[in-house]
Amino acid sequence: MKSILKKLIPALLTALILVGLVYEASVPIRNLYYQHLKSKGAEYAKGIKIGILGDSIWGNVKDETGIAAVVEQELGVEIINCAIGGTQAAYNRMPSDGRVDQSLMVITDQVVFGEAPYEDSSLDQSYLETDWQEMDYIFFSYGLNDYFAGIACQGDDLYDPDTYAGAIRTALTAWKEYAPQATFVLCAQNFTQLYSYGKVVDDSDTLDYGGGTGPEYVEVLRQIAGEYDDVIFIDIYEDVHIDMSNCTLMLGDGTHFTEYGREIYAKNVVKYLAKDLIAKYG
């Protein structure tokens, strides 16, 4: 047995080194591919307008280092960023922080169905001042706060607005009728870690707050995207790969992206948009 292990260990080490070398060698190729996509997509991006509805991942940082700003710079599109930190897709029936509910469902009620706006002028209601029927792309980027709140990932009623999947389906159906000119983009939530006393004690791969694990929310969003025509699904959870080796580089607090992480996130979005622009207009 020991002799077999002695033979296997050098072979495994050699294999790991070769895998690492192949990965490193592929980096320039992947960068060239990204530059090609970006350049080609930018040829068709002039005049393209994008509206964002989402949570803090898009909404907390709206300066030149924000995800929306990087996408704008990379592709030359115009983005109206109406994402609001702390919001979720499903109705927030009992906001624990005392704030009013500005979930995707409430925004849908106000924008699509004409319900009255909130009278509190301190609230960000820029989504009411946006002409969504001029948008070429409309993003829904929700999931983290539904996940943290233990909102059921999906229920027996596929259109139950008090579940994550039901809210996305209900909103998407209404918005596609309200803004038929737009291509809708569903952005999955990202990987998160839970800290306790400075140490990682769990992560969204396995941690279930009551509604499902992180990958379960992602998978149901993928399924929903496949149920509709002209809907793009962006798998941030997998495509913007985060693990123990790079988490502190990518996430500042275990959930929200660092400036470097936002750049990686934005460039991933650029790839999806560029591919769609090329397919539509190329």
Secondary structure, 3 states (H helix, E strand, C coil): CHHHHHHHHHHHHHHHHHHHHHHHHHHHHHHHHHHHHHHHHHCCCCCCEEEEEECHHHHCCCCCCCHHHHHHHHHCCEEEECCCCCCCCCCCCCCCCCCCCCCHHHHHHHHCCCCCCCCCCCCCCHHHCCCHHHCCEEEEECCHHHHHHCCCCCCCCCCCCCCHHHHHHHHHHHHHHHCCCCEEEEECCCCCEEEECCEEEEECCCCCCCCCCHHHHHHHHHHHHHCCCCEEEECHHHHCCCCCCCHHHHECCCCCECHHHHHHHHHHHHHHHHHHHHHHHC
